């Protein structure tokens, strides 16, 4: 949901209802986005670490990338006919 400062003053119950539905409310002032109001439960969720992602470190065992400049030169060299 997007709400202006005027919406906060005049329609606060609607904004609170959106937050109760676990929606993020983007606060605007004169058409410019100024802030995001998020539900309290969402703010306290634990964040996922990048290192926990299954793709993290998937190239760790690639020994052809030990010398990156040489690898890039090999990729960029012209094809032989």
N, CA, C and O atoms as a printed pandas DataFrame, in Angstrom:
     atom_number atom_name residue_name chain_id  residue_number  x_coord  y_coord  z_coord
0              1         N          UNK        A               1    0.841   -1.169    0.000
1              2        CA          UNK        A               1    0.000    0.000    0.000
2              3         C          UNK        A               1    0.885    1.229    0.000
3              4         O          UNK        A               1    1.971    1.223    0.578
4              5         N          UNK        A               2    0.422    2.275   -0.643
5              6        CA          UNK        A               2    1.129    3.539   -0.654
6              7         C          UNK        A               2    0.227    4.585   -0.010
7              8         O          UNK        A               2   -0.946    4.693   -0.367
8              9         N          UNK        A               3    0.749    5.338    0.911
9             10        CA          UNK        A               3   -0.035    6.342    1.628
10            11         C          UNK        A               3    0.753    7.640    1.721
11            12         O          UNK        A               3    1.967    7.636    1.928
12            13         N          UNK        A               4    0.052    8.728    1.567
13            14        CA          UNK        A               4    0.685   10.034    1.719
14            15         C          UNK        A               4    0.553   10.480    3.169
15            16         O          UNK        A               4   -0.123    9.843    3.976
16            17         N          UNK        A               5    1.210   11.582    3.476
17            18        CA          UNK        A               5    1.113   12.131    4.822
18            19         C          UNK        A               5   -0.339   12.514    5.114
19            20         O          UNK        A               5   -0.812   12.359    6.240
20            21         N          UNK        A               6   -1.031   13.004    4.114
21            22        CA          UNK        A               6   -2.442   13.349    4.279
22            23         C          UNK        A               6   -3.270   12.100    4.587
23            24         O          UNK        A               6   -4.184   12.152    5.410
24            25         N          UNK        A               7   -2.954   10.976    3.930
25            26        CA          UNK        A               7   -3.658    9.716    4.228
26            27         C          UNK        A               7   -3.433    9.293    5.673
27            28         O          UNK        A               7   -4.338    8.765    6.319
28            29         N          UNK        A               8   -2.236    9.525    6.173
29            30        CA          UNK        A               8   -1.967    9.174    7.565
30            31         C          UNK        A               8   -2.849    9.975    8.514
31            32         O          UNK        A               8   -3.331    9.452    9.519
32            33         N          UNK        A               9   -3.054   11.235    8.191
33            34        CA          UNK        A               9   -3.878   12.070    9.065
34            35         C          UNK        A               9   -5.359   11.740    8.943
35            36         O          UNK        A               9   -6.063   11.657    9.950
36            37         N          UNK        A              10   -5.834   11.553    7.715
37            38        CA          UNK        A              10   -7.275   11.405    7.508
38            39         C          UNK        A              10   -7.756    9.962    7.488
39            40         O          UNK        A              10   -8.914    9.699    7.812
40            41         N          UNK        A              11   -6.896    9.020    7.114
41            42        CA          UNK        A              11   -7.317    7.627    6.958
42            43         C          UNK        A              11   -6.429    6.671    7.752
43            44         O          UNK        A              11   -6.096    5.590    7.266
44            45         N          UNK        A              12   -6.056    7.047    8.932
45            46        CA          UNK        A              12   -5.176    6.215    9.741
46            47         C          UNK        A              12   -5.738    4.812    9.979
47            48         O          UNK        A              12   -4.960    3.859    9.961
48            49         N          UNK        A              13   -7.041    4.630   10.201
49            50        CA          UNK        A              13   -7.543    3.254   10.388
50            51         C          UNK        A              13   -7.288    2.351    9.180
51            52         O          UNK        A              13   -7.039    1.157    9.347
52            53         N          UNK        A              14   -7.348    2.908    7.965
53            54        CA          UNK        A              14   -7.068    2.106    6.766
54            55         C          UNK        A              14   -5.589    1.715    6.705
55            56         O          UNK        A              14   -5.252    0.599    6.309
56            57         N          UNK        A              15   -4.726    2.626    7.094
57            58        CA          UNK        A              15   -3.286    2.330    7.094
58            59         C          UNK        A              15   -2.979    1.267    8.138
59            60         O          UNK        A              15   -2.215    0.340    7.870
60            61         N          UNK        A              16   -3.564    1.390    9.322
61            62        CA          UNK        A              16   -3.368    0.389   10.378
62            63         C          UNK        A              16   -3.922   -0.964    9.937
63            64         O          UNK        A              16   -3.327   -2.000   10.232
64            65         N          UNK        A              17   -5.057   -0.964    9.231
65            66        CA          UNK        A              17   -5.636   -2.222    8.738
66            67         C          UNK        A              17   -4.697   -2.880    7.730
67            68         O          UNK        A              17   -4.559   -4.103    7.723
68            69         N          UNK        A              18   -4.059   -2.092    6.891
69            70        CA          UNK        A              18   -3.099   -2.649    5.930
70            71         C          UNK        A              18   -1.912   -3.258    6.662
71            72         O          UNK        A              18   -1.430   -4.324    6.277
72            73         N          UNK        A              19   -1.439   -2.601    7.704
73            74        CA          UNK        A              19   -0.326   -3.140    8.486
74            75         C          UNK        A              19   -0.758   -4.425    9.194
75            76         O          UNK        A              19    0.028   -5.365    9.308
76            77         N          UNK        A              20   -2.007   -4.466    9.671
77            78        CA          UNK        A              20   -2.526   -5.681   10.305
78            79         C          UNK        A              20   -2.608   -6.847    9.321
79            80         O          UNK        A              20   -2.538   -8.008    9.723
80            81         N          UNK        A              21   -2.757   -6.536    8.025
81            82        CA          UNK        A              21   -2.778   -7.581    6.990
82            83         C          UNK        A              21   -1.360   -7.948    6.542
83            84         O          UNK        A              21   -1.178   -8.630    5.533
84            85         N          UNK        A              22   -0.363   -7.491    7.295
85            86        CA          UNK        A              22    1.061   -7.736    7.005
86            87         C          UNK        A              22    1.513   -7.118    5.686
87            88         O          UNK        A              22    2.377   -7.670    5.005
88            89         N          UNK        A              23    0.938   -5.983    5.327
89            90        CA          UNK        A              23    1.363   -5.250    4.142
90            91         C          UNK        A              23    2.384   -4.196    4.550
91            92         O          UNK        A              23    2.342   -3.666    5.660
92            93         N          UNK        A              24    3.284   -3.907    3.649
93            94        CA          UNK        A              24    4.204   -2.792    3.844
94            95         C          UNK        A              24    3.500   -1.533    3.336
95            96         O          UNK        A              24    2.822   -1.560    2.309
96            97         N          UNK        A              25    3.667   -0.453    4.056
97            98        CA          UNK        A              25    3.063    0.819    3.663
98            99         C          UNK        A              25    4.193    1.778    3.287
99           100         O          UNK        A              25    5.064    2.075    4.104
100          101         N          UNK        A              26    4.168    2.255    2.049
101          102        CA          UNK        A              26    5.159    3.219    1.594
102          103         C          UNK        A              26    4.609    4.611    1.848
103          104         O          UNK        A              26    3.540    4.966    1.352
104          105         N          UNK        A              27    5.334    5.384    2.613
105          106        CA          UNK        A              27    4.918    6.734    2.965
106          107         C          UNK        A              27    5.475    7.718    1.953
107          108         O          UNK        A              27    6.677    7.739    1.691
108          109         N          UNK        A              28    4.594    8.536    1.384
109          110        CA          UNK        A              28    5.019    9.530    0.406
110          111         C          UNK        A              28    4.728   10.932    0.922
111          112         O          UNK        A              28    3.795   11.152    1.695
112          113         N          UNK        A              29    5.540   11.860    0.479
113          114        CA          UNK        A              29    5.353   13.269    0.814
114          115         C          UNK        A              29    5.565   14.072   -0.465
115          116         O          UNK        A              29    6.661   14.095   -1.025
116          117         N          UNK        A              30    4.516   14.718   -0.910
117          118        CA          UNK        A              30    4.532   15.472   -2.168
118          119         C          UNK        A              30    4.955   14.606   -3.341
119          120         O          UNK        A              30    5.686   15.053   -4.224
120          121         N          UNK        A              31    4.490   13.363   -3.343
121          122        CA          UNK        A              31    4.751   12.452   -4.448
122          123         C          UNK        A              31    6.075   11.718   -4.383
123          124         O          UNK        A              31    6.328   10.837   -5.205
124          125         N          UNK        A              32    6.924   12.055   -3.432
125          126        CA          UNK        A              32    8.229   11.398   -3.295
126          127         C          UNK        A              32    8.179   10.375   -2.171
127          128         O          UNK        A              32    7.651   10.648   -1.094
128          129         N          UNK        A              33    8.726    9.209   -2.425
129          130        CA          UNK        A              33    8.772    8.181   -1.386
130          131         C          UNK        A              33    9.749    8.596   -0.304
131          132         O          UNK        A              33   10.887    8.975   -0.580
132          133         N          UNK        A              34    9.278    8.516    0.946
133          134        CA          UNK        A              34   10.103    8.939    2.068
134          135         C          UNK        A              34   10.451    7.816    3.032
135          136         O          UNK        A              34   11.537    7.811    3.613
136          137         N          UNK        A              35    9.527    6.850    3.211
137          138        CA          UNK        A              35    9.774    5.803    4.201
138          139         C          UNK        A              35    8.880    4.603    3.897
139          140         O          UNK        A              35    7.933    4.678    3.115
140          141         N          UNK        A              36    9.223    3.501    4.546
141          142        CA          UNK        A              36    8.414    2.294    4.466
142          143         C          UNK        A              36    8.070    1.890    5.894
143          144         O          UNK        A              36    8.943    1.765    6.752
144          145         N          UNK        A              37    6.783    1.691    6.124
145          146        CA          UNK        A              37    6.316    1.219    7.425
146          147         C          UNK        A              37    6.073   -0.274    7.283
147          148         O          UNK        A              37    5.253   -0.696    6.466
148          149         N          UNK        A              38    6.777   -1.076    8.070
149          150        CA          UNK        A              38    6.618   -2.527    7.989
150          151         C          UNK        A              38    6.009   -3.041    9.283
151          152         O          UNK        A              38    6.193   -2.444   10.343
152          153         N          UNK        A              39    5.282   -4.152    9.194
153          154        CA          UNK        A              39    4.710   -4.729   10.415
154          155         C          UNK        A              39    5.812   -5.119   11.400
155          156         O          UNK        A              39    6.910   -5.502   10.996
156          157         N          UNK        A              40    5.516   -5.020   12.669
157          158        CA          UNK        A              40    6.503   -5.275   13.717
158          159         C          UNK        A              40    7.051   -6.703   13.637
159          160         O          UNK        A              40    8.250   -6.914   13.818
160          161         N          UNK        A              41    6.186   -7.681   13.369
161          162        CA          UNK        A              41    6.638   -9.073   13.291
162          163         C          UNK        A              41    7.622   -9.283   12.151
163          164         O          UNK        A              41    8.560  -10.071   12.274
164          165         N          UNK        A              42    7.413   -8.583   11.042
165          166        CA          UNK        A              42    8.317   -8.716    9.897
166          167         C          UNK        A              42    9.677   -8.099   10.198
167          168         O          UNK        A              42   10.701   -8.591    9.723
168          169         N          UNK        A              43    9.696   -7.035   10.978
169          170        CA          UNK        A              43   10.955   -6.370   11.311
170          171         C          UNK        A              43   11.821   -7.231   12.215
171          172         O          UNK        A              43   13.045   -7.099   12.204
172          173         N          UNK        A              44   11.209   -8.108   12.997
173          174        CA          UNK        A              44   11.966   -8.927   13.942
174          175         C          UNK        A              44   12.310  -10.312   13.412
175          176         O          UNK        A              44   12.860  -11.129   14.151
176          177         N          UNK        A              45   11.998  -10.597   12.148
177          178        CA          UNK        A              45   12.339  -11.893   11.573
178          179         C          UNK        A              45   13.857  -12.001   11.434
179          180         O          UNK        A              45   14.526  -11.022   11.102
180          181         N          UNK        A              46   14.390  -13.179   11.686
181          182        CA          UNK        A              46   15.836  -13.339   11.479
182          183         C          UNK        A              46   16.167  -13.279    9.988
183          184         O          UNK        A              46   15.444  -13.827    9.156
184          185         N          UNK        A              47   17.245  -12.619    9.675
185          186        CA          UNK        A              47   17.649  -12.494    8.273
186          187         C          UNK        A              47   18.453  -13.715    7.852
187          188         O          UNK        A              47   19.192  -14.294    8.648
188          189         N          UNK        A              48   18.298  -14.094    6.602
189          190        CA          UNK        A              48   19.012  -15.240    6.063
190          191         C          UNK        A              48   20.409  -14.794    5.654
191          192         O          UNK        A              48   20.574  -13.776    4.982
192          193         N          UNK        A              49   21.399  -15.555    6.059
193          194        CA          UNK        A              49   22.784  -15.242    5.704
194          195         C          UNK        A              49   23.059  -15.711    4.281
195          196         O          UNK        A              49   22.510  -16.719    3.835
196          197         N          UNK        A              50   23.895  -14.988    3.582
197          198        CA          UNK        A              50   24.275  -15.374    2.231
198          199         C          UNK        A              50   24.998  -16.712    2.235
199          200         O          UNK        A              50   24.827  -17.515    1.318
200          201         N          UNK        A              51   25.784  -16.947    3.238
201          202        CA          UNK        A              51   26.557  -18.189    3.295
202          203         C          UNK        A              51   25.672  -19.410    3.508
203          204         O          UNK        A              51   26.126  -20.534    3.297
204          205         N          UNK        A              52   24.427  -19.221    3.919
205          206        CA          UNK        A              52   23.514  -20.346    4.091
206          207         C          UNK        A              52   22.839  -20.759    2.788
207          208         O          UNK        A              52   22.216  -21.819    2.725
208          209         N          UNK        A              53   22.955  -19.930    1.743
209          210        CA          UNK        A              53   22.325  -20.236    0.463
210          211         C          UNK        A              53   23.050  -21.418   -0.188
211          212         O          UNK        A              53   24.277  -21.491   -0.126
212          213         N          UNK        A              54   22.311  -22.344   -0.811
213          214        CA          UNK        A              54   22.954  -23.528   -1.400
214          215         C          UNK        A              54   23.964  -23.207   -2.503
215          216         O          UNK        A              54   24.883  -23.990   -2.742
216          217         N          UNK        A              55   23.803  -22.060   -3.180
217          218        CA          UNK        A              55   24.719  -21.714   -4.267
218          219         C          UNK        A              55   26.014  -21.088   -3.765
219          220         O          UNK        A              55   26.958  -20.920   -4.538
220          221         N          UNK        A              56   26.071  -20.740   -2.484
221          222        CA          UNK        A              56   27.265  -20.094   -1.951
222          223         C          UNK        A              56   28.437  -21.061   -1.985
223          224         O          UNK        A              56   28.353  -22.166   -1.450
224          225         N          UNK        A              57   29.517  -20.652   -2.607
225          226        CA          UNK        A              57   30.726  -21.462   -2.676
226          227         C          UNK        A              57   30.698  -22.556   -3.723
227          228         O          UNK        A              57   31.519  -23.473   -3.685
228          229         N          UNK        A              58   29.758  -22.472   -4.665
229          230        CA          UNK        A              58   29.637  -23.556   -5.646
230          231         C          UNK        A              58   30.841  -23.635   -6.579
231          232         O          UNK        A              58   31.056  -24.673   -7.205
232          233         N          UNK        A              59   31.626  -22.576   -6.691
233          234        CA          UNK        A              59   32.809  -22.608   -7.531
234          235         C          UNK        A              59   34.083  -22.745   -6.704
235          236         O          UNK        A              59   35.177  -22.532   -7.226
236          237         N          UNK        A              60   33.966  -23.085   -5.462
237          238        CA          UNK        A              60   35.129  -23.131   -4.579
238          239         C          UNK        A              60   36.154  -24.171   -5.023
239          240         O          UNK        A              60   37.351  -23.971   -4.816
240          241         N          UNK        A              61   35.725  -25.254   -5.619
241          242        CA          UNK        A              61   36.649  -26.308   -6.023
242          243         C          UNK        A              61   37.183  -26.167   -7.437
243          244         O          UNK        A              61   37.851  -27.077   -7.927
244          245         N          UNK        A              62   36.911  -25.059   -8.105
245          246        CA          UNK        A              62   37.358  -24.885   -9.489
246          247         C          UNK        A              62   38.794  -24.372   -9.496
247          248         O          UNK        A              62   39.053  -23.221   -9.146
248          249         N          UNK        A              63   39.720  -25.231   -9.896
249          250        CA          UNK        A              63   41.135  -24.858   -9.902
250          251         C          UNK        A              63   41.532  -24.100  -11.162
251          252         O          UNK        A              63   42.604  -23.498  -11.211
252          253         N          UNK        A              64   40.662  -24.125  -12.196
253          254        CA          UNK        A              64   40.970  -23.359  -13.399
254          255         C          UNK        A              64   40.801  -21.856  -13.149
255          256         O          UNK        A              64   41.240  -21.047  -13.967
256          257         N          UNK        A              65   40.182  -21.478  -12.052
257          258        CA          UNK        A              65   40.001  -20.067  -11.712
258          259         C          UNK        A              65   41.011  -19.581  -10.678
259          260         O          UNK        A              65   40.856  -18.488  -10.134
260          261         N          UNK        A              66   42.034  -20.370  -10.400
261          262        CA          UNK        A              66   43.052  -19.937   -9.447
262          263         C          UNK        A              66   43.778  -18.683   -9.950
263          264         O          UNK        A              66   44.086  -17.782   -9.170
264          265         N          UNK        A              67   44.046  -18.634  -11.252
265          266        CA          UNK        A              67   44.672  -17.464  -11.873
266          267         C          UNK        A              67   43.606  -16.800  -12.755
267          268         O          UNK        A              67   43.484  -17.130  -13.935
268          269         N          UNK        A              68   42.840  -15.870  -12.187
269          270        CA          UNK        A              68   41.709  -15.258  -12.889
270          271         C          UNK        A              68   42.144  -14.502  -14.141
271          272         O          UNK        A              68   41.498  -14.670  -15.175
272          273         N          UNK        A              69   43.200  -13.675  -14.120
273          274        CA          UNK        A              69   43.590  -12.982  -15.356
274          275         C          UNK        A              69   43.914  -13.958  -16.497
275          276         O          UNK        A              69   43.551  -13.703  -17.646
276          277         N          UNK        A              70   44.577  -15.044  -16.198
277          278        CA          UNK        A              70   44.880  -16.032  -17.247
278          279         C          UNK        A              70   43.598  -16.673  -17.765
279          280         O          UNK        A              70   43.478  -16.932  -18.963
280          281         N          UNK        A              71   42.661  -16.926  -16.898
281          282        CA          UNK        A              71   41.382  -17.521  -17.306
282          283         C          UNK        A              71   40.626  -16.573  -18.234
283          284         O          UNK        A              71   40.057  -17.008  -19.235
284          285         N          UNK        A              72   40.617  -15.288  -17.910
285          286        CA          UNK        A              72   39.921  -14.302  -18.741
286          287         C          UNK        A              72   40.628  -14.145  -20.082
287          288         O          UNK        A              72   39.973  -14.030  -21.118
288          289         N          UNK        A              73   41.959  -14.140  -20.072
289          290        CA          UNK        A              73   42.694  -14.071  -21.345
290          291         C          UNK        A              73   42.349  -15.272  -22.224
291          292         O          UNK        A              73   42.193  -15.129  -23.437
292          293         N          UNK        A              74   42.232  -16.421  -21.637
293          294        CA          UNK        A              74   41.886  -17.631  -22.391
294          295         C          UNK        A              74   40.480  -17.503  -22.987
295          296         O          UNK        A              74   40.241  -17.925  -24.118
296          297         N          UNK        A              75   39.568  -16.927  -22.230
297          298        CA          UNK        A              75   38.220  -16.732  -22.740
298          299         C          UNK        A              75   38.165  -15.730  -23.888
299          300         O          UNK        A              75   37.373  -15.884  -24.817
300          301         N          UNK        A              76   39.007  -14.705  -23.820
301          302        CA          UNK        A              76   38.951  -13.615  -24.791
302          303         C          UNK        A              76   39.795  -13.863  -26.032
303          304         O          UNK        A              76   39.663  -13.128  -27.011
304          305         N          UNK        A              77   40.647  -14.861  -26.024
305          306        CA          UNK        A              77   41.511  -15.046  -27.189
306          307         C          UNK        A              77   40.672  -15.479  -28.398
307          308         O          UNK        A              77   39.663  -16.167  -28.242
308          309         N          UNK        A              78   41.089  -15.077  -29.591
309          310        CA          UNK        A              78   40.301  -15.394  -30.790
310          311         C          UNK        A              78   40.319  -16.897  -31.085
311          312         O          UNK        A              78   41.246  -17.621  -30.722
312          313         N          UNK        A              79   39.276  -17.319  -31.745
313          314        CA          UNK        A              79   39.184  -18.728  -32.138
314          315         C          UNK        A              79   40.159  -19.011  -33.278
315          316         O          UNK        A              79   40.347  -18.189  -34.175
316          317         N          UNK        A              80   40.760  -20.162  -33.225
317          318        CA          UNK        A              80   41.654  -20.542  -34.330
318          319         C          UNK        A              80   40.853  -21.315  -35.356
319          320         O          UNK        A              80   39.974  -22.104  -35.010
320          321         N          UNK        A              81   41.161  -21.085  -36.611
321          322        CA          UNK        A              81   40.431  -21.754  -37.710
322          323         C          UNK        A              81   41.029  -23.038  -38.106
323          324         O          UNK        A              81   40.523  -23.702  -39.011
